[in-house]
Amino acid sequence: MHDYTYKQRIMAGMIALVVVCLLVFSSFFLAKETGHDCCGQDCPVCAQMEACSVAIRQLGSAAGAVFSVICATYFCFSLRTGDHTLFDLLLTLVSLKIRLND
């Protein structure tokens, strides 16, 4: 069981590294080829620049969804493990069982 989770972590790290490399190299390519000598309608450099910008836009728009999934996962695991640090901010007099006498 331990070996399986170790392999999953290695695979997740490799995928994250590939995504980061894709973003970095696409940005470098776009910056380098910004002022290229375009050859017209079927310019391969322009087509590659469009592909790079689409990849950057798609990964950028997915960042919000990934962040919300990570937050939800953290919230669910904190409930399972008994880590109540998230609920420390939600303390009320009723949850503390304080009796209010007038």
C-alpha positions as CSV (number, residue, x, y, z in Angstrom):
1,M,0.0,0.0,0.0
2,H,2.8,2.4,0.9
3,D,4.6,1.7,-2.4
4,Y,1.4,2.6,-4.4
5,T,1.0,6.0,-2.8
6,Y,4.7,6.7,-3.3
7,K,4.4,5.9,-7.0
8,Q,1.3,8.2,-7.2
9,R,3.3,11.1,-5.6
10,I,6.2,10.6,-8.0
11,M,3.8,10.5,-10.9
12,A,2.0,13.7,-9.7
13,G,5.3,15.4,-9.3
14,M,6.4,14.5,-12.8
15,I,3.1,15.7,-14.3
16,A,3.4,19.0,-12.4
17,L,7.0,19.4,-13.6
18,V,5.9,18.8,-17.2
19,V,3.1,21.4,-16.9
20,V,5.5,24.0,-15.4
21,C,8.0,23.3,-18.2
22,L,5.2,23.8,-20.8
23,L,4.3,27.1,-19.3
24,V,7.9,28.4,-19.1
25,F,9.0,27.2,-22.5
26,S,5.8,28.5,-24.2
27,S,6.4,31.9,-22.6
28,F,10.0,32.0,-23.7
29,F,9.0,31.0,-27.2
30,L,6.4,33.7,-27.4
31,A,8.8,36.3,-26.1
32,K,11.5,35.2,-28.5
33,E,9.4,35.1,-31.6
34,T,7.3,38.2,-31.0
35,G,8.9,40.2,-33.8
36,H,9.5,37.4,-36.3
37,D,9.5,37.9,-40.1
38,C,6.1,36.5,-41.0
39,C,5.9,34.7,-44.3
40,G,2.1,35.2,-44.9
41,Q,-1.1,33.2,-44.6
42,D,0.4,29.8,-43.6
43,C,3.2,30.9,-41.4
44,P,4.4,28.0,-39.2
45,V,5.8,30.3,-36.5
46,C,2.5,32.2,-36.2
47,A,0.6,28.8,-35.9
48,Q,3.0,27.7,-33.2
49,M,2.7,31.0,-31.3
50,E,-1.1,30.6,-31.4
51,A,-0.8,27.0,-30.0
52,C,1.4,28.3,-27.2
53,S,-0.9,31.1,-26.3
54,V,-3.9,28.7,-26.3
55,A,-2.0,26.3,-24.0
56,I,-1.2,29.2,-21.6
57,R,-4.8,30.5,-21.6
58,Q,-6.2,27.0,-20.9
59,L,-3.8,26.2,-18.1
60,G,-4.4,29.7,-16.6
61,S,-8.2,29.3,-16.7
62,A,-7.9,25.9,-15.0
63,A,-5.9,27.3,-12.1
64,G,-9.0,28.6,-10.3
65,A,-10.7,25.2,-10.6
66,V,-7.6,23.4,-9.3
67,F,-7.3,25.8,-6.4
68,S,-10.9,25.3,-5.4
69,V,-10.5,21.5,-5.6
70,I,-7.4,21.6,-3.4
71,C,-9.2,23.8,-0.8
72,A,-12.2,21.4,-0.8
73,T,-9.9,18.4,-0.4
74,Y,-8.0,20.0,2.5
75,F,-11.3,20.9,4.2
76,C,-12.6,17.3,3.9
77,F,-9.4,15.7,5.2
78,S,-9.3,18.2,8.1
79,L,-12.8,17.0,9.1
80,R,-11.7,13.3,8.9
81,T,-8.5,13.7,10.9
82,G,-10.1,15.7,13.7
83,D,-8.0,18.8,12.9
84,H,-10.4,21.5,14.0
85,T,-8.3,24.5,13.1
86,L,-10.8,25.6,10.4
87,F,-13.6,25.6,13.0
88,D,-11.7,27.7,15.5
89,L,-12.9,30.8,13.7
90,L,-16.5,29.6,13.8
91,L,-16.8,29.4,17.6
92,T,-20.0,30.8,19.0
93,L,-21.5,31.0,22.4
94,V,-23.9,28.2,21.6
95,S,-21.1,25.9,20.3
96,L,-19.1,26.6,23.5
97,K,-22.3,25.8,25.5
98,I,-22.2,29.1,27.4
99,R,-25.4,29.8,29.2
100,L,-26.7,33.4,28.9
101,N,-28.7,34.4,31.9
102,D,-30.4,37.8,32.0
